[in-house]
């Protein structure tokens, strides 16, 4: 079964490359480089694996980066969910349940990643319900998995979007305190996290925390108003700002301003944000501050890596995945005396790049 699955993965990966190559009007000869067009053709048909170096060269010639792999990665329901943002924001319960069932069926053994996936799926499905909260156990898992604020990429963004509503005052505060240790060159990671934590505090009417986070954010949104990333997050800031004003001064006029923002987004065709704000508003109406006094901070520091093997090791340890757990992910053999020696194959490399890209740019 393992051999067949690997062959299927290789075939799907080859087809993925072929689809992009053909879609960009490139011939086999144009992208084959120093190897023959016949070799590349065999790879695209799933008949031949290629080395990591050849894969990187091919990615360069075709113009593929890590984000392009998300479509291929997400097509396999057994892979850890990395692109749930829209489903979470739209509260697409049916599709979230389908993804959860596919992942659970592929990973019957419980480990740190299956537990994280369970929490992510459950939060994605239930977060708009003001009565939905995390158990103390699940909050501790989240606190431990988000212990390094420098790690803020696709995986962490997905988690933050799903958890800030159900999170306790203590978890929101702990995550905020951790962002304060980020150095200046990590400021974009910091402000994205603080923005989402602020929206969580607003949903809980946690106005003392709202005020503290808003003061933090106001400087950024004032000084970097023309930054390209600001354009992406400005609707979140505007929505949160108006809702916070309504909570401080609950007049009909202030409430109507909230509805106007949502209506304007729909008029502009930005349905994902409109629906997300609508659901956040529904939770805000029925929620209140929630406490978890048993939450414990287990601080961790960012580990710098100098080699690809150290990147894998650091990320594995950060996610709490054992060597045997990583072996089950990649379905290959590992040396007991060192970090896993991954085969230099395209199909392993693309998954590895996703899991470690799944790291910010600094190693």
C-alpha positions as CSV (number, residue, x, y, z in Angstrom):
1,X,0.0,0.0,0.0
2,X,2.8,2.4,0.9
3,X,4.5,1.8,-2.5
4,X,1.3,2.4,-4.4
5,X,0.7,5.6,-2.4
6,X,4.2,6.9,-3.1
7,X,3.7,6.1,-6.8
8,X,0.4,7.9,-6.8
9,X,2.0,10.9,-5.1
10,X,4.8,11.0,-7.6
11,X,2.3,10.8,-10.5
12,X,0.2,13.6,-9.0
13,X,3.3,15.7,-8.5
14,X,4.4,15.2,-12.1
15,X,1.0,16.2,-13.4
16,X,1.1,19.3,-11.2
17,X,4.3,20.4,-12.7
18,X,3.1,19.6,-16.2
19,X,-0.1,21.6,-15.7
20,X,1.8,24.7,-14.6
21,X,4.4,24.3,-17.4
22,X,1.8,23.9,-20.1
23,X,-0.3,26.7,-18.7
24,X,2.6,29.0,-18.9
25,X,3.3,28.1,-22.5
26,X,6.7,26.4,-21.8
27,X,7.9,23.4,-23.7
28,X,9.8,20.4,-22.3
29,X,12.9,21.5,-24.1
30,X,12.7,25.0,-22.7
31,X,12.6,23.9,-19.0
32,X,14.6,20.7,-19.1
33,X,17.9,22.6,-18.7
34,X,20.9,20.3,-18.5
35,X,18.8,17.2,-18.5
36,X,17.0,15.8,-21.5
37,X,13.4,16.6,-22.3
38,X,12.7,12.8,-22.2
39,X,13.8,12.7,-18.5
40,X,11.5,15.6,-17.6
41,X,8.7,13.9,-19.5
42,X,9.1,10.7,-17.5
43,X,9.0,12.7,-14.3
44,X,5.8,14.4,-15.4
45,X,4.2,11.0,-16.2
46,X,5.2,9.8,-12.7
47,X,7.7,7.3,-14.1
48,X,10.8,8.9,-12.6
49,X,11.7,10.6,-9.4
50,X,14.2,13.5,-9.4
51,X,16.6,14.8,-6.9
52,X,16.0,17.8,-4.6
53,X,18.6,19.8,-6.6
54,X,16.8,19.1,-9.9
55,X,13.5,19.9,-8.4
56,X,14.8,23.3,-7.2
57,X,16.2,24.0,-10.7
58,X,12.9,23.0,-12.3
59,X,11.0,25.2,-9.9
60,X,13.2,28.2,-11.0
61,X,12.8,27.5,-14.7
62,X,9.1,27.1,-14.5
63,X,8.6,30.0,-12.1
64,X,7.1,28.0,-9.2
65,X,7.4,29.0,-5.5
66,X,6.3,27.4,-2.3
67,X,2.8,29.0,-2.4
68,X,2.1,27.3,-5.7
69,X,2.4,24.0,-4.0
70,X,-0.5,24.7,-1.7
71,X,-3.1,23.8,-4.4
72,X,-1.3,20.4,-4.8
73,X,-0.8,19.9,-1.1
74,X,-4.4,20.8,-0.2
75,X,-5.8,18.4,-2.8
76,X,-4.8,15.5,-0.5
77,X,-7.1,15.4,2.5
78,X,-4.6,13.4,4.5
79,X,-2.2,16.4,4.6
80,X,-2.3,18.7,7.6
81,X,-4.8,21.5,6.8
82,X,-3.0,24.7,5.8
83,X,-5.6,26.6,3.7
84,X,-8.7,26.8,5.9
85,X,-8.8,30.6,6.2
86,X,-11.7,31.2,3.9
87,X,-13.6,28.2,5.2
88,X,-13.1,29.4,8.8
89,X,-14.0,33.0,7.9
90,X,-17.1,31.9,6.0
91,X,-17.9,29.3,8.7
92,X,-18.3,26.6,5.9
93,X,-19.1,23.9,8.4
94,X,-19.8,21.2,5.7
95,X,-16.5,21.6,4.0
96,X,-14.6,21.8,7.3
97,X,-16.3,18.5,8.4
98,X,-15.3,16.9,5.1
99,X,-11.7,18.0,5.5
100,X,-11.6,16.8,9.1
101,X,-13.0,13.4,8.2
102,X,-10.4,12.9,5.5
103,X,-7.5,13.9,7.7
104,X,-8.7,11.8,10.7
105,X,-9.2,8.7,8.5
106,X,-5.6,9.1,7.2
107,X,-4.1,9.5,10.7
108,X,-5.8,7.2,13.2
109,X,-2.9,7.5,15.6
110,X,-3.0,10.5,17.9
111,X,0.1,12.8,18.1
112,X,0.7,16.5,18.6
113,X,-0.2,17.3,15.0
114,X,-3.4,15.4,15.0
115,X,-4.4,17.1,18.2
116,X,-3.6,20.5,16.7
117,X,-5.6,19.6,13.6
118,X,-8.6,18.5,15.8
119,X,-8.5,21.8,17.7
120,X,-8.2,23.8,14.5
121,X,-11.1,22.0,12.8
122,X,-13.4,22.2,15.9
123,X,-12.6,25.9,16.4
124,X,-13.2,26.6,12.7
125,X,-16.6,24.9,12.9
126,X,-17.9,26.4,16.1
127,X,-16.1,29.7,16.8
128,X,-19.1,32.0,15.9
129,X,-21.1,30.4,18.8
130,X,-20.5,32.7,21.8
131,X,-20.9,29.7,24.1
132,X,-18.1,27.8,22.4
133,X,-14.9,27.8,24.4
134,X,-11.7,25.7,24.6
135,X,-11.1,23.3,27.3
136,X,-8.2,24.0,29.6
137,X,-6.3,21.1,28.0
138,X,-6.8,22.5,24.5
139,X,-5.8,26.0,25.5
140,X,-2.6,24.6,27.0
141,X,-1.9,22.8,23.7
142,X,-2.4,26.0,21.8
143,X,-0.2,28.0,24.2
144,X,2.6,25.5,23.9
145,X,2.3,25.3,20.1
146,X,2.3,29.1,19.7
147,X,5.2,29.6,22.1
148,X,7.6,31.1,19.5
149,X,6.0,34.3,18.0
150,X,8.7,34.5,15.3
151,X,6.9,31.4,13.8
152,X,4.0,33.1,12.1
153,X,3.3,31.8,8.6
154,X,0.4,30.0,7.0
155,X,0.0,27.5,9.8
156,X,0.0,30.1,12.6
157,X,-2.2,32.5,10.7
158,X,-4.8,29.7,10.2
159,X,-4.7,28.9,14.0
160,X,-5.0,32.6,15.0
161,X,-8.0,33.2,12.7
162,X,-9.8,30.2,14.3
163,X,-8.9,30.6,18.0
164,X,-9.1,34.3,18.9
165,X,-12.9,34.1,19.4
166,X,-13.0,31.1,21.7
167,X,-9.7,32.0,23.5
168,X,-9.7,33.0,27.2
169,X,-8.5,36.4,28.4
170,X,-5.4,34.6,29.7
171,X,-4.5,33.0,26.4
172,X,-5.0,36.3,24.5
173,X,-2.9,38.1,27.0
174,X,-0.2,35.5,27.0
175,X,0.1,35.5,23.2
176,X,0.2,39.3,23.2
177,X,3.0,39.4,25.8
178,X,5.0,37.0,23.7
179,X,4.7,39.3,20.6
180,X,6.4,42.1,22.7
181,X,9.7,40.3,22.6
182,X,9.9,40.4,18.8
183,X,12.7,42.5,17.4
184,X,12.1,45.4,15.1
185,X,12.7,43.4,11.9
186,X,9.8,41.1,12.8
187,X,7.3,43.9,13.2
188,X,5.0,42.6,10.4
189,X,4.7,39.3,12.2
190,X,4.0,41.1,15.5
191,X,1.3,43.5,14.2
192,X,-0.6,40.7,12.4
193,X,-0.7,38.7,15.6
194,X,-1.7,41.7,17.7
195,X,-4.5,42.7,15.2
196,X,-6.1,39.3,15.5
197,X,-5.7,39.2,19.3
198,X,-7.4,42.6,19.4
199,X,-10.4,41.3,17.4
200,X,-10.6,38.4,19.9
201,X,-10.6,40.8,22.8
202,X,-13.4,42.8,21.1
203,X,-15.5,39.8,20.7
204,X,-15.2,39.1,24.4
205,X,-16.0,42.7,25.5
206,X,-12.6,42.6,27.2
207,X,-12.3,46.3,27.0
208,X,-9.2,46.7,29.2
209,X,-7.3,44.4,26.9
210,X,-8.9,46.0,23.9
211,X,-7.6,49.4,24.9
212,X,-4.1,48.2,25.5
213,X,-3.9,46.4,22.2
214,X,-5.5,49.3,20.3
215,X,-2.9,51.6,21.6
216,X,-0.3,49.2,20.4
217,X,-1.9,49.0,16.9
218,X,-2.7,52.6,16.5
219,X,0.9,53.6,16.1
220,X,1.4,51.0,13.4
221,X,-1.7,51.9,11.4
222,X,-0.9,55.6,11.6
223,X,2.8,55.3,10.7
224,X,2.4,52.7,8.0
225,X,-0.9,53.7,6.4
226,X,0.6,53.5,2.9
227,X,2.3,50.2,3.3
228,X,1.1,47.5,0.9
229,X,0.4,45.1,3.8
230,X,-1.7,47.8,5.4
231,X,-4.1,47.7,2.5
232,X,-4.8,44.0,3.1
233,X,-5.5,44.5,6.9
234,X,-7.1,47.9,6.8
235,X,-10.7,46.5,6.7
236,X,-10.0,44.5,9.9
237,X,-8.7,47.6,11.6
238,X,-11.6,49.7,10.5
239,X,-14.2,47.1,11.5
240,X,-12.6,46.5,14.9
241,X,-12.3,50.2,15.5
242,X,-16.0,50.8,14.8
243,X,-17.1,47.9,16.9
244,X,-14.9,48.9,19.8
245,X,-16.5,52.4,19.7
246,X,-19.9,50.9,19.7
247,X,-19.1,48.7,22.8
248,X,-17.8,51.8,24.6
249,X,-20.8,53.9,23.5
250,X,-23.7,51.5,22.6
251,X,-25.8,53.9,20.5
252,X,-27.9,53.1,17.5
253,X,-25.7,55.4,15.4
254,X,-22.5,53.6,16.4
255,X,-24.1,50.2,15.7
256,X,-25.3,51.3,12.3
257,X,-21.7,52.2,11.4
258,X,-20.8,48.6,12.0
259,X,-23.5,47.4,9.6
260,X,-22.4,50.0,7.0
261,X,-18.9,48.6,6.9
262,X,-20.2,45.1,6.3
263,X,-22.6,46.3,3.7
264,X,-19.9,48.3,1.9
265,X,-17.7,45.2,1.7
266,X,-20.5,43.3,0.1
267,X,-21.1,46.1,-2.4
268,X,-17.4,45.9,-3.3
269,X,-17.7,42.1,-3.7
270,X,-15.5,41.3,-0.7
271,X,-17.8,38.6,0.6
272,X,-15.2,36.7,2.7
273,X,-14.4,39.7,4.9
274,X,-18.1,40.7,5.0
275,X,-19.2,37.3,6.2
276,X,-16.3,37.0,8.7
277,X,-17.2,40.4,10.2
278,X,-20.8,39.4,10.3
279,X,-20.0,36.3,12.3
280,X,-17.7,38.2,14.6
281,X,-20.4,40.7,15.3
282,X,-22.8,37.8,16.1
283,X,-20.3,36.4,18.6
284,X,-19.7,39.8,20.0
285,X,-23.4,40.3,20.8
286,X,-23.6,37.2,23.0
287,X,-20.1,36.8,24.4
288,X,-18.3,38.0,27.5
289,X,-14.9,37.7,29.1
290,X,-13.8,34.1,29.7
291,X,-11.1,33.1,32.1
292,X,-8.7,30.2,32.3
293,X,-6.6,30.7,35.4
294,X,-4.8,27.4,35.0
295,X,-3.0,28.3,31.8
296,X,0.8,28.0,32.2
297,X,3.4,29.7,30.1
298,X,6.1,27.3,28.8
299,X,8.4,29.8,27.1
300,X,10.5,28.8,24.1
301,X,13.1,30.6,22.1
302,X,13.6,30.8,18.3
303,X,16.3,28.4,17.3
304,X,18.5,29.5,14.4
305,X,19.5,26.8,11.9
306,X,22.5,26.7,9.5
307,X,21.6,23.6,7.5
308,X,18.4,22.1,6.0
309,X,18.6,19.3,8.5
310,X,18.6,21.8,11.4
311,X,15.6,23.5,9.9
312,X,13.7,20.2,9.9
313,X,14.8,19.4,13.4
314,X,13.9,22.7,14.8
315,X,10.5,22.7,13.1
316,X,9.8,19.2,14.2
317,X,10.7,20.0,17.8
318,X,8.7,23.2,17.7
319,X,5.6,21.3,16.5
320,X,6.2,18.5,19.0
321,X,6.6,15.8,16.3
322,X,8.8,12.8,17.2
323,X,11.1,11.2,14.7
324,X,8.7,8.2,14.4
325,X,5.9,10.7,13.8
326,X,7.8,12.4,11.0
327,X,8.5,8.9,9.6
328,X,4.8,8.2,9.4
329,X,4.3,11.5,7.6
330,X,6.9,10.8,4.9
331,X,6.5,7.0,4.9
332,X,10.2,6.5,4.6
333,X,13.2,5.3,6.7
334,X,15.2,7.4,9.0
335,X,18.5,6.9,10.8
336,X,18.2,6.4,14.5
337,X,21.5,8.2,15.4
338,X,20.6,11.6,13.8
339,X,17.9,13.7,12.4
340,X,15.9,12.1,9.6
341,X,17.9,11.7,6.4
342,X,15.2,12.4,3.9
343,X,15.5,10.9,0.4
344,X,16.4,13.6,-2.1
345,X,13.2,13.1,-4.0
346,X,10.8,15.6,-5.4
347,X,7.8,14.2,-3.7
348,X,9.4,14.2,-0.3
349,X,11.0,17.6,-0.9
350,X,7.7,19.3,-1.8
351,X,6.1,18.2,1.5
352,X,9.2,19.1,3.4
353,X,9.3,22.6,1.9
354,X,5.7,23.1,2.9
355,X,6.2,21.9,6.5
356,X,9.4,24.0,6.9
357,X,8.3,26.9,4.8
358,X,5.6,26.8,7.2
359,X,8.5,28.6,8.9
360,X,9.1,32.3,8.5
361,X,11.9,33.4,6.3
362,X,14.6,33.4,9.0
363,X,16.2,30.1,10.0
